[in-house]
Each structure stands twice: as C-alpha cells, then as structure tokens.
C-alpha cells in the first residue's frame, strides 16, 4: 500500500479543555507512544519547535491554534517494528471556518504492515483498530475513521454537523452524539465484518479484517444501499 494511512478525528471534545493539548500528549505517552519533534508553523514560518514536549511550545500552539508532532509505538510483532505517525492538531475559525471546530489528523506511511503478508496484516490491522480506539477514547470526537485515500473527497464538518453520512470507510468510529443524529439502529443493522460498542456509547463499525481483504469484506453494494452512499473505502 503506497498511499498513507490516515486516522482522522472530527470535533474531538478534549483538545479545547484547559491544558487539553498537554493532556493529549501525556495520554498518548501513557498508551505507549513516544512523542517528539513538536512544531508550530504557518507556511514556511516556524513559530516554535522542540524535540520533546515543553510548556513553551504548548503555549505558542494554543495561541496559533495548531500543533504538529511525531509519535510512534512498537507493534510487538518483532523488535524495531513500529507504527510511526505524524500528528496534526488544528482548531478554530481561522483555519477550519468554525469557532467550535477541531480536527486531528494522524498520518502514517506504514501501509505495508496491514497489507504485505510477511508482516501479518490481520494482526497489524487489529492493532491499528485498537490504536484508533485508544486515541478515540482520549479525544472523544464526534466521528473518526481510518482512511486509505482510495475515494475522492472525505468526510468534513458540514455533513457530521448535519447528521449526514457522505462516506463509509474501512473503519468508522461513530461518537454518541453523531450516532443519535443518524440513528443508532442504522449502524447496528448495517452489514458489518465487525461492530463494537465503545465506552462512551459510540460504535466502531468495520468492513473487513484488513483494508485490502476481499475474502471477508462485506458486500459493498449492500453497504452503499444501506447507508445511501455512492462509494465506500
């Protein structure tokens, strides 16, 4: 898989809390991630940078309403094998055209771990789902997904705020508020490879055991008809 893995979290509730950025990083560290290379930048202008988390970078990040950093976590499959991520946190009217909007995008180029047979895709796909769920529990978003870039467009704030479903991804984390708006039964009755209640009342909905699996992928046409979408990941 040459396209990047993307974990996208829309409208996370915790980032805007007092010291929400610091708590996000601390919770990632508690979950086994190493965090480094923190940066606040606008275009080519770097406003702050640090190899390790520090109060000054967080202060400048809050003023600029954005933060980049790197994080990685061992997969446990073999020594020196990691999921490496670049994390982008942004919020506010200036960048997202909404004072209440917050976006966390997490990108990784470790696609081979979930596609190449020599890396055990089933194991690493399950781990990626669990990582997504762990970060979901830290951020409490309205909606989150694991995306692989095969569809044009992506889910943005407008449809989520209007309780619409523009896309179905390989993995979908429906927050409780969004789920109430679209109808919990709609997701519960959808064709699924895996459907899991989340601790906050949300649901994790997954189409197949791995992103590239065809053996156990639920019928795409039935999924599109159920949700009323034109295409799925």
N, C-alpha and C positions, 0 to 999 in steps of 0.2 A: 504494500500500500504506500504510494508515493505522496498522497495528499495528507495534510496534517490531521491529527486527532484534535477535536475541539470540544471542550466541556464549557457550556455556556449557561450562565445563571442570570436570569432576568429578575429585577426588583428584589434582590436579597434584603431582608429586613434588618440585618445586624450591622452592616457597614456604617450606617449613619448614627449608630449609638455612640455615646461618649467612649472614646478610645476603641471604636469599632475596628479600625484598621489594625491596631496593635493586637487586639484580641483575635482577629482573623489569623494573623501570622502566628501568634502563640498557640492557637488551637491546631494549626497545621503542624507545627513543631511537635506538639503533644501527640499528634496522629502519626508520627514517624517521618515527617518530611524534614529535609534540610532546606533552609531558606537563605538565599544570598543574592547579591547583585541587585539591590534595591535602587530604583531610579525614578525621579520625577522629571519629565521633559515635555517641552512643547515644540514640535517640529524638530529642528536641529539644535535647539537651545536646551541644555541640560541644567535644570534648576537645582537638583540635588542628586547625589549618588553615594552609596555606601556598600561595602562588601557584606556587612551584617546589619540587622535591624537596629536602628537607634532613634531616639526621640526626635532629633532634628529633622530627619527625613520624613517621619510621620507628620510632624508639624507642617512642613512645606507641602506634603501631599494633601493634607486637609485643606490648606489654602488654595491649592491648584485643582482640587477635586479629581485627582488621578494618581495612580501609583503603578509602577511595573516592578516585578521581581521574579527571580528564578526559584524553583523548588524542585526537589527530586526525592524519590522514595524507592528503596530497594524492592524488587518484586518477590524476592525469596525463592525464585526458581533456581538460581545459580549465583555464585559470587560475582559481584561487579555488574549485575544486570539491574537497571533502574527504569522507572518511568520518569523522564525529565520533562518539566513543564515551564513555560513562560506565562506568568500571570499578569493580567491587565485589569485593573480596577478603575472604574470611571463613574462619575455621577454628576447630576445637576443639569440645569437649564442650558448652560453654555455649550456643553458637548453632546447632550442627549435630548435637548429640546423638551425638557420637563423637569421641574424642580424636584419631583418625587421619584425620578427615575435613577436607578443604579444598575450597572452592568458589570459582571465579572466574566471575563473570557480567559480560558486556560488552554494553551496550545502545546501540543507535543508532536514531535516527529518520530515517535516510537511505534508507528503503524505496523511494522513487521512483527512486533510482539503479539498482535492479535490476528495476524493473517498467515505468517510463514509457519509451516508445520514443525520446523526444527525448534521453534520457541514455545510450542504448546499453546495454540491460540485459545482453546477453551479455558485453560487456566488463566491466561492473561486477560481475556475478555471478562471473566468473572471478577478478577481483581480490579479491572478498570471500572466495572459497575459498582463495586464496593467503594472504590476511591470516590467516584461520583456521589455515592450515597453519603459517605463521610463528610464531604465538602457541603453537600446539600444540608446536612444536619447542622453544620457550623453557620451557614449563611441564611437559612430559612427563606429561599426565594419563592416567587410566585410560580415560576416554571424553570426547569433546567433540562438540558438534553446533552447527549453525546453525538456529535455531528462529524461526518467524514467528507463533506463537501461534494457529494455526488448530485445534489439538486441545485438548481438556480434559486437564489433568494434564501431567506432564512426567517425564522420567527423573530419578530421585533416587538416593541412595547405595545403598539396600537392594537393588534389582534388579541393579545393577552388581556389588555385593559378592557376590551370589548367582549371578552369571553368567547373568542373565536379560535378555531384550530386551523392554521394555514398549512402546517406540515406535520407529518409523523416521522420521527427519527428512529434510528436503531434502538436507542434508549431514551425514555421520556420520564422526567420526574415532575409530576403534577403536584403543585402545592395545594393546600386545603382550600384556600380562597378561590383560586382558579378552578379547582375541581368542582366546587359548589356552583360556580357560574356556568360551566359547560355541562354539568350533570355527572355526578359520581357514577351512576349506573351506565352512562355512555362508555366510560372507560372500563368499568367492571365487566361489561358484556362484550367488549371488543375481542376479536381473535388475537391471541397472545401466545408467545412462547413462554413468557414469564410475567406474572403480575404479583406485585408485592406491596402490602401496606407499609407506609412509612410512619415513623414515630410521631410525627406531628399531625397525622390524619391524611396526609397526601398518599399518592400511589406512584410506584415505579412500574412502568409499562415497557416491555422489551419485545422486539420482533423475532430475535433468533439468538442462538447460543454465542455466535461470533458475528461481527459485522459483515463478513463475506460468506457466511454459511448459506447454502441452498438446501441442505438436507432437512433442516428443522425450521426454516423460515416460514412464518405463517403466510398464507396465500395473500399476495399483495393486493389483488383485486378486491378481495373481501374486506381488507383493511381500508382501502380507499373508499369503498362504498359505505362502510360503517361510519367513518368519520367525515365523509363528504369532501375529501381532498383529491387533488388531481394526480399526485405522485407521493411516494414515500421513499425514505432512505433505504 
